[in-house]
Amino acid sequence: MAHSHAHRDHAAHHQAFISPQGEAAVLPPNVAAHNATSSEIATARQIVREAVAEMTKRNQARLARPSRNNYSMKPGTKLGKRDDVAAPPPLLNITDQIARAAALVAELEAGGLAGGN
């Protein structure tokens, strides 16, 4: 079953990675190393760079505020609570878009087709 180019772009739009700067990088869903254009490769690299940067930022925030183990106590046990404990930020959601971009970059690097950073 063939899909039109317009449909491919529309579907990819819904899977866009929105960078922290608010810009959407879009990678078509069926792109692979053997059929990727230089523009798609650049987009994949951008998506991966931005995802790694966002993960790094969130991981640093999580390290600054680690979540503590929650041990259960017997019913009726009274404990003092720490008021200054905030929940750590959530981990980055690895979308299909990010996974496809990372797979493309890895495939290119494994095949020696990386062509730059």
N, C-alpha and C positions, 0 to 999 in steps of 0.2 A: 504494500500500500504506500503510495507516494504522497508526500506532504508538500504543499507549496512553500516557496521560500518565505512568503509573508507569514504563513502559519508558523513556520519554524522560528522566525524572529519574534512573533507574538508570544509563543510558548516560552521562549528564552527570556523574554521580558519579565514574566512572572517568577522566574527563578533568579533574578538579578541579585547580585551581592551589593548592598548599599554600603558604601564606605563610610567611615566616621565623618568624612567631609560632606556626605549626602549625595555623592555622585554614584550612579549605577553603572557597574561594569557588567556587560552581558556577554555570555558565552553560549553559542548554540548547543543544544542538547546532544547532537550527534557528531560533534567534532572529535577527531582523533589525530594522532601524529601524522598519519598518512594522508589526511585530507585537510589539515589545518592551514589557514592562510597566515601570513606574517602578522596581520592585524589580530587574528584570533589568538595567536601565540602571545602577542604582547598583552592582550586582554587577560589571558590566563595567568600570565606572570603578575599582572597588576592585582588580580583577585587574590592570588596566593600571598603576595607581599602585604596587602591590606589585611588579610585574614590573620597572618602571622603577627603583624603589628598589633591588631586588636586583641589577639590571644595573649600576647606578651603583656599588654597593658592590664588586662583582666587578671592574669596570673600574678602579676606584681601586687595588685590590689588584694588578691586573695592571700598572698603571703604576708602582707601587712596586717591582715585581719583574718587569721585562720579560724575556721569553725572548730569548735570544741566537741569532744566526744560527749554524747548524751547517755549517761548511765541511768537506768531506771532505779527508783527507790521504792521501798515499801509504801503502800498507801498510808497517808497521814503524816509522812515525814515532812518536816518543815525545813526549808533551806532558804538562805538569803540569796537574792538574785543580784547579778551584776547589771547595772543600768546602762553601762557604757558599751555593751556588746552589740554591735550591728552585724547583720547578716552579711557574709561576703558576697561580692558581685557574682552573678551567674556566669557559668562557663559559656564560651562562644558556641552558638548553635552551628554545627557544620551542615550547611545546606547542600542540596544536590549540586548547586552552582559551584560552591567551594570545592566539593569533592571532585567534580569533573575537571575543574581548573588544575587542581593538584595532581590528578591522574595524568592529564595532558603534559604538564611540566615534567613530571617524573618519567613519563614515557619518552619524551624528547631527550632528557638528560641521560637516560639509560641507553638510548640509541645513538648518543653522540651528536644529536641534532640541536643541542641547546642554543648555540649561537649567541650567547651573551647572558647578562644578568637581567 
